[in-house]
Amino acid sequence: MVMDNVNNKNGDNRLGEGMKRFIFASVCAGALCAAGNGYGEVNRHASVMVHLFEWSWEDIAQECEQYLGPKGFTAVQVSPPQAHIGGAQWWTRYQPVSYVLNSRSGDRERFQNMTQRCAAAGVDVYADLVINHMASTGFDFPDVPYGVNDFHNWNCGGINYGDANQVWNCDLVGLKDLKTESDYVRGKIADYINDLMRLGVKGFRIDAAKHMPPADIENIVGRVQGSPYIFQEVIRASGEAVQPEMYTHIADVTEFQMERDLAWHFRNGRMANLIDFSQWDGRVASSDAMVFVANHDDQRQHPEWALTWNDPQGMYYLAHIFMLAYPYGYPRVMSSYYFNNHDQGPPNSGPHTAGACGVDWVCEHRWGGIGNMAKFRQATAANAYISNVSRDGDNRLAFGRGGLGFVALNNDTGAWSASLDTGLPAGEYCDILHGDYVKGVCTGPTVFVDSAGYASVNVAGRDAMAMHVEARVADCPQCQSQRVDVSFTCDNGQTQWGQSVYAVGDLPELGGWSPAGAVKLEPTAYPVWSGVISVPMGTQIEWKCLKRDENNPGAGIEWQPGSNTVFNSDLINATRGGW
C-alpha cells in the first residue's frame, strides 16, 4: 500500500514446508476446487513470481509468452485493475473509484486477454486488491454503489498505531476507510474478487490488509468461489497493536524483514551472515511468508530500507540471487521503471515499444541470471534446506541445496577463487548466471565438479555463480578428486564451559580466517583437540588454533599466539598448533 506506518517489518524462524493450501470456508464451484488446478496451492520452494509494476495488460501478456513462461516463472503480480482517480502519479492506482475493470493498464477485454495468454504460457496472474478503502474524493461512488453509510468516516488526523481500532477504522492518509464489517460492503468486495477469478485470476495481494480486521478479511475470502493463492500486506512494527501473526491463519503475509536484512547486510559488508536468516527471531514461518528484495513503496518512500538499482553495482542483483537460492518463503522479483521523484508515474511507452527494458524500464527480472534462477528453484525444491556452506570472511558466501544445486556469492569488490564443496554429483555443469542451458548445451562458462563434490570456482567482484543438477552438460569420469585429508591437532587447548577449539585459516574449508566459519575439533585426548579436514592437493596452507564460544562465534575468542602454522598439502598429512 502507499504511505503506511512502516517502521519495521516481519519475518520467520524456520525453513519452509514445501506446500501450503488455502481452502476457504465457501461452497466450491466444481472444478475450481479440484486438486492440481493451481488454485490455493503453492509449492513455494519451486515457485517464483514477478511484480510487473505499472505494466499494461498487453505488455504483460507478451512478457508471459516471450520470457516468463519459457524461463519458468510461476506467476505475475499485476497492478490494481479497478478504475481509479485520474492523474499520472503511480499512487493514483491505489485510489479506486469503482470495481469496474478500466485502469491505466487497460480495460476489461484486454485484462481477460492477458490472463488467458499468461495461463497458456504457464504463468498465473495475481491481482493487487485495493479493498480497504476508496479514493479520498468523498463518499459517493455510484458505480459500486457506495454511499456515506458504507464508510467509517474516522478522520483521525494521524493514526495511533498502538490502538487497533484506529488502525482498522481511521482513514489512511485521507483515503476513505470502508466498513468492511458491513455485510453489504463484504458482499461487494467478494463480488469483485469472484469477477476477477471468472476472468482467470489465480491469486491476490491484499493491499493495506493491516488496516482491516482479520475477521473481516476472513469473512470476505470465505465468500470467494474457489481457493486462490492470497498474500496480505501486513507490516510489522515494534510495539504496535496489529502484527502479522494475527493474519497468518488466513493466508500468507508480506515478509518485509528479508528486504530490510538484505539491505543492511549487503551494504554493511556482512552478507555471509545471512546464511542464518531463517533462524533469527521476528519472522513468520517460511510457510506463511511472501518475500522480496524491494517493493514499489519502499523504493520511493524508504530507500534506506531496501536495495535498489542505485546501490553500488551488483548488490541489488546479488540480493536477488540470494533470495532465489535460499529456501525461505515464496519469492517475488520486483520489476521497476526508472524514476526521478517520489510521485513519478510509469513511462509513456511500454517495455516492448520505444521504452525498452534498460532504457525507461528497469526490468530486473531480465537481469543476468535472475531469470534462470526460476529453474534453479524448480530443480532444488525437493531439498528445501541449506547444505555445504562455505564462507570466506563476511562478504563471501557459498551454499548448496542438498546435492541438487549450489550457489556462490561474492559481495567483495575483488575476485574470489576457491575450491568449494558443492555436494553435487561429479560432472560438468552450466553456470546458469552467465549462460543459458538449452537442450544439453551451455551458452556460457561451465564448472567441473569432481568425484568428491568439490569444484574450483572463480567469481568476479560483486558477482555470483550458480548451478543445479538439471543443468549438467555432461558426466565427467575424468573429474577425479584433487583433495587430501589432513589431520589438524591443537595442543594445550584448555577451555571453559561452552567453549571449544577450532581450526581456522586462509582456505574456505578453514573459514577464510573468520571465527564463525572455523572448523570445530574434537577433544580426543583433552586438552589435545584434533580433527580431519579435506583440503586441496598441492596447496600451501596457513592456519591457527582458535578458542571460541560454541553458540556465539564472536564470544570467548582466543587465538593461538605467534606466527601462523604453514604447510604444503602435498608434503604432509598431519599438522599441529596450539598454546
ZALUM-652835 format. One line per field, with one value per residue (C-alpha): residue in three letters; x, y, z. Coordinates in Angstrom, 3 decimals, decimal comma. Example, Ala and Ser with C-alpha at 12.3 -4.5 7.8 and 13.67 -1.06 7.14 Angstrom:
BEGIN
resn <- ALA_SER
x <- 12,300_13,670
y <- -4,500_-1,060
z <- 7,800_7,140
% end
This chain:
BEGIN
resn <- MET_VAL_MET_ASP_ASN_VAL_ASN_ASN_LYS_ASN_GLY_ASP_ASN_ARG_LEU_GLY_GLU_GLY_MET_LYS_ARG_PHE_ILE_PHE_ALA_SER_VAL_CYS_ALA_GLY_ALA_LEU_CYS_ALA_ALA_GLY_ASN_GLY_TYR_GLY_GLU_VAL_ASN_ARG_HIS_ALA_SER_VAL_MET_VAL_HIS_LEU_PHE_GLU_TRP_SER_TRP_GLU_ASP_ILE_ALA_GLN_GLU_CYS_GLU_GLN_TYR_LEU_GLY_PRO_LYS_GLY_PHE_THR_ALA_VAL_GLN_VAL_SER_PRO_PRO_GLN_ALA_HIS_ILE_GLY_GLY_ALA_GLN_TRP_TRP_THR_ARG_TYR_GLN_PRO_VAL_SER_TYR_VAL_LEU_ASN_SER_ARG_SER_GLY_ASP_ARG_GLU_ARG_PHE_GLN_ASN_MET_THR_GLN_ARG_CYS_ALA_ALA_ALA_GLY_VAL_ASP_VAL_TYR_ALA_ASP_LEU_VAL_ILE_ASN_HIS_MET_ALA_SER_THR_GLY_PHE_ASP_PHE_PRO_ASP_VAL_PRO_TYR_GLY_VAL_ASN_ASP_PHE_HIS_ASN_TRP_ASN_CYS_GLY_GLY_ILE_ASN_TYR_GLY_ASP_ALA_ASN_GLN_VAL_TRP_ASN_CYS_ASP_LEU_VAL_GLY_LEU_LYS_ASP_LEU_LYS_THR_GLU_SER_ASP_TYR_VAL_ARG_GLY_LYS_ILE_ALA_ASP_TYR_ILE_ASN_ASP_LEU_MET_ARG_LEU_GLY_VAL_LYS_GLY_PHE_ARG_ILE_ASP_ALA_ALA_LYS_HIS_MET_PRO_PRO_ALA_ASP_ILE_GLU_ASN_ILE_VAL_GLY_ARG_VAL_GLN_GLY_SER_PRO_TYR_ILE_PHE_GLN_GLU_VAL_ILE_ARG_ALA_SER_GLY_GLU_ALA_VAL_GLN_PRO_GLU_MET_TYR_THR_HIS_ILE_ALA_ASP_VAL_THR_GLU_PHE_GLN_MET_GLU_ARG_ASP_LEU_ALA_TRP_HIS_PHE_ARG_ASN_GLY_ARG_MET_ALA_ASN_LEU_ILE_ASP_PHE_SER_GLN_TRP_ASP_GLY_ARG_VAL_ALA_SER_SER_ASP_ALA_MET_VAL_PHE_VAL_ALA_ASN_HIS_ASP_ASP_GLN_ARG_GLN_HIS_PRO_GLU_TRP_ALA_LEU_THR_TRP_ASN_ASP_PRO_GLN_GLY_MET_TYR_TYR_LEU_ALA_HIS_ILE_PHE_MET_LEU_ALA_TYR_PRO_TYR_GLY_TYR_PRO_ARG_VAL_MET_SER_SER_TYR_TYR_PHE_ASN_ASN_HIS_ASP_GLN_GLY_PRO_PRO_ASN_SER_GLY_PRO_HIS_THR_ALA_GLY_ALA_CYS_GLY_VAL_ASP_TRP_VAL_CYS_GLU_HIS_ARG_TRP_GLY_GLY_ILE_GLY_ASN_MET_ALA_LYS_PHE_ARG_GLN_ALA_THR_ALA_ALA_ASN_ALA_TYR_ILE_SER_ASN_VAL_SER_ARG_ASP_GLY_ASP_ASN_ARG_LEU_ALA_PHE_GLY_ARG_GLY_GLY_LEU_GLY_PHE_VAL_ALA_LEU_ASN_ASN_ASP_THR_GLY_ALA_TRP_SER_ALA_SER_LEU_ASP_THR_GLY_LEU_PRO_ALA_GLY_GLU_TYR_CYS_ASP_ILE_LEU_HIS_GLY_ASP_TYR_VAL_LYS_GLY_VAL_CYS_THR_GLY_PRO_THR_VAL_PHE_VAL_ASP_SER_ALA_GLY_TYR_ALA_SER_VAL_ASN_VAL_ALA_GLY_ARG_ASP_ALA_MET_ALA_MET_HIS_VAL_GLU_ALA_ARG_VAL_ALA_ASP_CYS_PRO_GLN_CYS_GLN_SER_GLN_ARG_VAL_ASP_VAL_SER_PHE_THR_CYS_ASP_ASN_GLY_GLN_THR_GLN_TRP_GLY_GLN_SER_VAL_TYR_ALA_VAL_GLY_ASP_LEU_PRO_GLU_LEU_GLY_GLY_TRP_SER_PRO_ALA_GLY_ALA_VAL_LYS_LEU_GLU_PRO_THR_ALA_TYR_PRO_VAL_TRP_SER_GLY_VAL_ILE_SER_VAL_PRO_MET_GLY_THR_GLN_ILE_GLU_TRP_LYS_CYS_LEU_LYS_ARG_ASP_GLU_ASN_ASN_PRO_GLY_ALA_GLY_ILE_GLU_TRP_GLN_PRO_GLY_SER_ASN_THR_VAL_PHE_ASN_SER_ASP_LEU_ILE_ASN_ALA_THR_ARG_GLY_GLY_TRP
x <- 0,000_1,025_2,234_1,765_3,434_6,460_8,931_9,905_8,525_8,056_9,857_10,259_12,440_12,190_12,704_9,543_7,358_7,050_3,348_0,627_-3,049_-5,766_-9,258_-11,746_-14,999_-17,181_-19,180_-16,738_-17,824_-16,959_-13,502_-12,415_-11,704_-10,251_-6,748_-3,977_-5,567_-3,243_-5,945_-4,806_-1,677_1,807_4,937_6,867_10,284_9,659_7,971_8,945_6,590_7,468_5,786_5,456_4,683_2,548_2,918_-0,015_-2,103_-0,820_2,824_2,290_0,702_3,684_6,117_4,351_4,656_8,158_10,040_8,221_6,757_9,895_12,056_9,808_8,242_5,090_3,133_2,990_1,604_-0,168_-1,135_-4,690_-7,081_-10,011_-10,933_-9,048_-8,761_-7,114_-3,505_-0,106_1,256_1,805_-0,284_-3,463_-3,759_-4,320_-7,225_-10,091_-13,426_-15,183_-14,657_-15,026_-12,023_-10,797_-7,402_-4,264_-3,114_-6,152_-9,826_-11,730_-11,308_-7,547_-7,342_-9,080_-6,953_-3,866_-4,985_-5,764_-2,451_-0,450_-2,284_-1,452_2,201_2,020_2,019_-0,667_-1,917_-2,134_-4,154_-3,412_-6,634_-7,368_-10,340_-9,583_-10,629_-11,806_-10,339_-10,078_-12,536_-15,632_-18,224_-20,209_-19,106_-22,166_-20,550_-20,296_-22,510_-21,126_-22,506_-21,634_-23,052_-20,530_-17,549_-16,228_-15,555_-12,953_-10,773_-8,266_-5,699_-2,988_-3,330_-2,260_-0,702_-0,878_-4,685_-6,013_-9,369_-7,668_-5,515_-8,610_-11,092_-9,279_-8,850_-5,355_-3,707_-7,144_-8,354_-11,960_-11,961_-14,644_-16,878_-15,548_-17,597_-20,723_-22,392_-23,150_-19,539_-18,222_-20,565_-19,458_-15,804_-16,400_-18,339_-15,319_-12,920_-15,181_-15,461_-11,664_-11,480_-14,012_-11,682_-8,824_-7,064_-5,395_-4,228_-4,403_-2,316_-4,489_-3,221_-3,236_-4,531_-3,106_-5,847_-8,635_-9,570_-8,579_-12,189_-13,321_-10,754_-11,592_-15,286_-14,641_-12,384_-14,900_-17,290_-14,831_-15,844_-12,611_-9,319_-6,898_-3,396_-3,557_-0,929_-1,689_0,255_0,760_3,674_5,308_6,469_7,697_5,137_2,194_-1,204_-1,555_1,033_1,426_0,790_-2,832_-3,365_-1,328_-4,258_-5,983_-3,187_0,448_1,746_4,359_7,671_9,415_12,224_14,020_14,031_15,433_18,032_19,254_19,767_21,618_23,922_24,880_25,510_27,476_29,743_28,093_26,427_27,689_25,757_22,519_23,047_21,288_18,400_15,658_16,779_16,583_13,726_10,996_9,928_6,856_7,275_8,542_5,193_3,470_5,885_5,945_9,431_11,171_14,310_12,369_8,791_7,270_6,542_9,967_11,788_10,185_9,370_12,107_15,122_17,213_15,404_15,593_18,286_17,628_19,412_21,002_23,107_26,770_26,999_25,981_24,477_20,847_21,435_23,258_20,482_18,012_20,267_20,495_16,728_16,012_18,570_17,593_14,751_12,522_9,095_7,550_9,895_8,778_11,103_10,414_10,379_10,500_10,735_13,290_12,039_13,475_10,892_8,525_5,318_6,542_4,265_5,267_6,908_4,617_5,909_5,757_8,738_8,021_7,897_10,198_10,699_12,513_13,879_17,016_16,006_12,935_12,071_14,497_13,230_15,189_13,650_15,653_18,997_21,818_20,829_17,819_15,500_17,432_17,053_13,410_14,596_17,133_14,252_12,367_15,434_16,194_12,650_12,783_15,625_14,377_17,344_20,864_23,972_27,674_28,184_31,480_32,416_35,461_35,231_31,991_31,361_31,737_29,289_28,543_25,936_24,309_20,775_21,215_23,118_20,645_22,088_24,877_25,438_28,456_28,057_30,864_29,860_33,507_34,962_37,845_37,621_37,087_38,825_38,382_37,908_34,459_32,471_29,299_27,690_26,803_27,461_30,561_30,038_30,316_27,682_26,426_26,934_23,345_24,088_26,398_24,820_21,631_21,245_19,365_18,935_22,169_24,254_25,512_25,913_28,276_31,058_30,899_32,109_33,663_32,691_34,997_34,123_34,354_31,839_34,406_34,682_37,167_35,081_36,115_33,667_34,334_33,802_30,122_29,060_27,851_27,681_25,010_24,472_21,991_21,518_19,115_21,774_24,516_26,243_27,949_29,187_32,834_34,639_37,973_36,936_38,752_39,136_42,132_41,929_43,671_42,622_44,837_44,809_44,744_45,797_45,773_47,774_47,111_43,570_42,275_38,691_35,860_32,283_30,608_33,939_35,659_38,791_38,663_40,979_40,804_42,887_43,203_41,049_37,252_37,447_39,016_36,606_38,704_40,073_36,538_35,868_32,256_33,426_36,165_36,091_35,396_37,884_37,220_38,859_40,284_42,789_41,850_43,416_44,552_41,966_42,068_40,096_40,473_39,723_39,682_41,826_43,027_46,149_49,275_48,340_50,322_48,033_48,258_46,193_45,914_44,143_41,259_39,116_35,590_32,112_30,227_26,957_28,278_31,183_32,059_32,439_35,253_37,776_41,407_43,844_46,922_49,821_52,726_53,028_50,643_51,242_52,197_52,347_52,014_49,237_51,348_54,105_52,381_49,089_49,207_49,809_49,938_49,399_48,356_49,048
y <- 0,000_3,633_5,647_3,166_3,353_1,302_1,438_-2,205_-5,377_-9,065_-12,449_-16,251_-18,626_-21,893_-23,108_-23,521_-26,574_-27,349_-26,748_-24,594_-24,832_-22,271_-23,721_-21,084_-21,758_-21,449_-23,670_-24,625_-24,401_-27,681_-27,761_-24,569_-26,647_-29,640_-30,618_-29,871_-26,881_-24,388_-22,780_-22,407_-24,475_-23,027_-25,126_-22,097_-23,722_-24,380_-21,056_-17,501_-14,611_-11,268_-7,912_-6,139_-2,820_-0,481_-2,616_-2,594_-5,743_-6,174_-5,870_-8,381_-10,851_-10,538_-10,967_-14,131_-15,598_-14,425_-14,599_-15,533_-18,816_-20,091_-19,161_-20,954_-18,068_-19,365_-16,130_-12,422_-9,794_-7,021_-3,515_-2,891_-3,471_-1,422_2,115_4,842_8,625_10,487_11,633_10,472_9,635_5,967_6,217_7,040_3,266_2,938_5,402_3,379_4,850_1,581_-2,107_-1,624_-3,060_0,056_1,310_2,870_-0,637_-1,337_-2,279_-5,446_-7,057_-6,575_-7,794_-11,056_-11,445_-11,125_-13,741_-16,204_-15,702_-15,908_-19,097_-20,625_-19,807_-21,491_-18,242_-17,438_-13,861_-12,363_-9,133_-6,359_-5,806_-2,336_-3,172_-1,409_1,993_4,117_7,369_10,492_12,360_11,896_9,258_8,950_6,102_5,393_2,703_0,297_1,819_3,078_5,968_7,734_4,905_2,446_4,233_4,660_8,379_8,385_11,299_10,806_13,338_10,723_7,077_5,887_2,542_1,419_1,348_-1,436_0,298_3,327_1,162_-0,630_2,265_5,562_6,996_6,085_9,311_10,675_7,615_6,752_3,681_1,133_-0,523_-3,985_-5,293_-4,467_-7,396_-5,154_-3,976_-7,502_-8,698_-6,004_-6,809_-10,561_-9,928_-8,031_-10,845_-13,508_-11,487_-11,412_-15,159_-15,816_-13,865_-16,230_-14,586_-17,224_-15,174_-11,870_-9,418_-7,666_-4,111_-2,481_-5,684_-4,400_-1,752_-4,356_-6,581_-10,208_-11,310_-9,035_-10,427_-13,967_-13,357_-11,828_-14,620_-17,110_-15,809_-16,442_-19,227_-21,179_-21,075_-18,642_-18,039_-14,947_-12,845_-9,916_-6,697_-6,616_-4,504_-5,321_-2,512_-2,914_-2,092_-1,767_-3,282_-5,023_-7,652_-10,123_-13,213_-12,063_-12,781_-15,909_-18,255_-16,684_-16,607_-15,615_-12,220_-9,973_-10,600_-7,244_-8,350_-10,143_-6,901_-4,969_-7,579_-7,996_-4,240_-3,917_-6,914_-6,220_-2,521_-3,122_-5,910_-8,681_-10,586_-14,016_-13,746_-14,070_-17,832_-17,948_-15,651_-18,242_-18,874_-15,249_-14,005_-11,658_-13,547_-15,519_-19,122_-19,777_-21,408_-18,064_-15,707_-13,899_-12,377_-9,811_-7,690_-4,475_-3,348_-0,355_1,521_1,242_2,059_5,505_6,112_4,237_3,598_3,344_0,070_-1,564_-2,192_-0,613_-0,113_2,981_0,868_0,107_-2,028_-5,629_-5,507_-5,346_-8,159_-10,344_-9,906_-11,323_-14,326_-14,973_-14,723_-17,060_-19,639_-19,530_-21,895_-19,439_-18,137_-17,522_-15,073_-12,153_-10,300_-6,576_-5,262_-1,465_1,627_4,392_7,490_10,800_11,758_10,061_10,660_9,924_7,583_4,979_5,838_6,801_3,937_0,312_-2,031_-3,722_-0,461_2,575_2,463_-0,845_-2,701_-0,974_2,418_3,674_0,366_-1,357_-4,910_-6,551_-9,935_-9,944_-9,088_-11,582_-14,910_-13,794_-15,357_-18,625_-18,867_-19,824_-23,181_-23,394_-23,278_-25,963_-28,208_-27,833_-27,762_-31,345_-30,463_-27,285_-26,912_-25,467_-27,655_-27,424_-23,935_-22,135_-18,639_-16,588_-13,693_-11,748_-10,831_-14,157_-16,996_-20,273_-22,892_-25,959_-27,280_-30,878_-32,071_-30,578_-27,099_-24,778_-21,020_-18,824_-15,086_-12,542_-9,179_-8,083_-5,892_-8,307_-11,660_-14,863_-18,070_-21,134_-24,877_-25,401_-28,417_-28,262_-31,549_-32,130_-35,359_-35,359_-33,727_-30,647_-28,020_-24,862_-21,675_-20,528_-16,950_-16,435_-18,650_-20,445_-24,209_-25,326_-28,979_-30,120_-27,182_-24,285_-20,920_-19,671_-20,974_-24,415_-25,702_-29,122_-30,955_-33,776_-37,150_-35,728_-32,974_-30,168_-27,525_-24,768_-21,613_-18,160_-15,391_-11,804_-8,938_-8,224_-11,273_-14,823_-18,259_-20,949_-24,470_-27,288_-30,922_-30,178_-28,059_-30,697_-30,577_-33,960_-36,640_-36,236_-39,526_-37,691_-35,335_-37,270_-35,735_-33,436_-33,353_-34,872_-35,482_-33,750_-34,271_-30,960_-31,024_-28,278_-28,886_-27,424_-26,400_-25,657_-24,403_-23,017_-24,317_-23,757_-23,106_-25,356_-25,391_-24,787_-24,757_-21,545_-20,495_-18,990_-21,547_-21,536_-25,035_-23,382_-20,474_-17,904_-16,609_-15,980_-17,401_-18,045_-20,340_-22,134_-25,953_-27,424_-30,038_-32,835_-33,292_-36,678_-36,578_-33,406_-30,841_-32,098_-31,401_-32,904_-33,498_-34,497_-31,848_-32,300_-29,678_-29,168_-31,028_-29,060_-26,063_-24,050_-23,552_-21,169_-21,770_-21,337_-22,868_-20,841_-20,983_-19,582_-19,977_-22,842_-20,906_-17,376_-17,183_-13,698_-14,593_-16,216_-15,822_-16,723_-17,088_-19,302_-16,946_-16,260_-16,918_-18,898_-22,617_-23,193_-26,430_-27,810_-30,372_-32,368_-32,906_-33,791_-35,281_-34,015_-30,589_-29,232_-25,935_-24,860_-22,772
z <- 0,000_-0,223_2,750_5,607_9,011_8,007_10,863_10,691_9,162_9,784_9,433_10,083_12,087_10,185_6,661_4,647_4,477_0,777_0,048_1,559_0,683_1,331_1,148_2,186_4,018_0,957_-1,347_-4,091_-7,678_-9,373_-10,902_-9,121_-6,003_-7,784_-6,743_-9,184_-10,924_-9,221_-7,042_-3,453_-3,935_-3,945_-3,801_-2,649_-2,970_-6,671_-7,408_-8,346_-9,031_-10,604_-9,981_-13,326_-11,681_-13,833_-16,975_-19,398_-19,831_-23,399_-22,344_-19,537_-21,950_-24,280_-21,394_-20,246_-23,730_-24,605_-21,296_-18,077_-19,292_-21,046_-18,047_-15,552_-13,589_-11,949_-11,510_-12,262_-9,885_-11,766_-10,654_-9,352_-12,285_-10,960_-12,032_-10,170_-9,968_-12,815_-12,785_-13,958_-10,483_-9,608_-6,429_-8,343_-8,886_-5,115_-5,034_-6,550_-7,581_-8,501_-9,203_-12,939_-14,808_-16,532_-15,371_-16,774_-17,740_-19,913_-19,978_-19,116_-22,545_-22,550_-18,950_-19,778_-22,899_-20,687_-18,141_-20,932_-22,726_-19,483_-18,480_-21,862_-21,171_-17,737_-15,730_-13,136_-12,754_-9,242_-8,980_-6,484_-4,497_-3,065_-0,830_2,461_1,169_-1,725_-3,088_-0,952_-3,191_-0,986_-0,051_-3,273_-5,561_-7,743_-9,903_-6,937_-5,442_-2,107_-0,068_3,168_5,324_3,834_5,397_8,936_8,465_11,243_10,199_12,980_11,843_12,245_13,264_16,726_15,823_19,442_19,123_16,879_16,469_14,954_12,693_11,419_11,252_10,661_7,171_5,960_4,715_3,846_1,915_2,754_5,006_4,106_6,703_5,991_8,947_6,875_5,128_2,151_1,782_2,228_-0,491_-2,940_-2,368_-2,740_-5,962_-7,302_-6,383_-7,886_-11,075_-11,365_-10,773_-13,522_-15,819_-14,959_-11,980_-9,773_-6,797_-4,972_-2,978_-0,379_-0,182_3,300_4,925_8,200_8,175_8,033_10,998_10,369_10,895_8,066_5,631_6,699_6,050_2,628_1,385_2,765_0,102_-2,718_-5,070_-5,033_-3,181_-4,841_-3,547_-1,331_0,421_2,700_3,167_6,943_8,142_11,470_13,747_17,303_19,981_17,623_18,286_14,907_13,988_11,074_13,201_13,569_9,840_9,061_9,778_6,767_4,190_3,648_4,737_3,158_4,956_4,966_7,271_4,447_2,439_5,417_6,375_2,811_2,509_5,817_5,414_1,811_2,453_5,646_4,407_6,431_3,620_4,723_7,997_6,010_5,888_9,280_8,261_8,752_12,355_13,510_15,669_14,458_11,345_10,412_9,327_5,832_5,102_5,837_4,084_0,748_0,386_-1,805_-2,165_-2,811_-3,311_-5,054_-1,808_-0,180_-3,421_-3,179_0,468_2,337_0,078_3,245_4,000_0,562_-2,028_-5,422_-8,747_-7,154_-4,780_-5,624_-8,721_-8,187_-4,667_-5,800_-8,287_-5,746_-3,208_-5,743_-6,368_-2,616_-2,148_-5,055_-3,889_-0,203_0,807_2,650_1,678_-1,735_-3,523_-5,678_-8,048_-8,382_-11,947_-11,881_-14,007_-13,521_-11,690_-10,519_-7,894_-5,486_-7,444_-10,968_-12,890_-15,482_-18,822_-21,668_-23,810_-22,691_-22,282_-25,612_-27,555_-27,558_-23,780_-23,916_-20,894_-19,689_-21,093_-19,230_-17,593_-15,184_-15,868_-13,041_-13,843_-17,087_-15,426_-15,821_-14,406_-12,334_-14,899_-14,848_-11,058_-11,604_-12,974_-10,111_-7,626_-9,506_-9,638_-5,921_-4,477_-3,193_-0,803_0,855_3,183_3,264_2,972_2,092_3,492_2,794_3,955_3,094_5,529_5,957_2,314_0,502_0,900_-0,848_-0,043_-1,518_-1,642_-0,545_-3,606_-6,097_-6,538_-5,449_-5,428_-4,608_-3,949_-3,791_-2,317_-2,209_-4,964_-5,569_-7,345_-5,340_-6,413_-4,249_-4,185_-2,653_-1,514_-3,614_-2,592_-6,261_-8,173_-10,362_-13,717_-15,891_-15,032_-16,692_-14,689_-15,178_-14,079_-17,054_-19,672_-20,655_-20,512_-23,621_-24,627_-23,011_-24,220_-22,111_-23,827_-21,105_-18,846_-17,264_-13,907_-13,243_-10,047_-9,015_-7,542_-4,009_-4,840_-4,988_-7,693_-8,414_-8,738_-9,886_-9,053_-10,070_-7,630_-6,878_-8,856_-8,317_-9,913_-9,662_-10,965_-10,488_-11,431_-14,272_-16,000_-16,146_-19,506_-19,216_-16,873_-16,002_-15,318_-15,529_-12,708_-10,005_-6,606_-6,266_-2,482_0,509_4,117_6,662_10,436_12,372_16,051_18,692_21,892_25,360_24,465_27,963_27,634_29,734_29,826_26,436_24,704_22,136_19,994_16,243_13,226_11,188_8,195_4,754_2,878_2,644_4,143_7,215_7,372_5,489_8,824_10,081_13,585_12,540_9,728_11,686_11,874_15,310_16,509_18,998_22,459_21,568_24,468_26,325_26,351_22,924_20,185_16,679_13,516_9,859_7,239_3,453_1,683_-1,927_-3,003_-3,900_-1,776_0,765_3,734_6,696_9,822_13,580_16,521_17,912_21,032_20,864_22,288_20,618_20,294_19,738_17,246_18,431_22,118_24,105_21,282_21,983_19,103_19,001_19,803_17,464_13,751_11,591_11,147_7,493_5,487_1,948_1,477_-0,995_1,573_4,858_6,032_9,633_11,165_14,743_16,544_19,994_23,043
% end
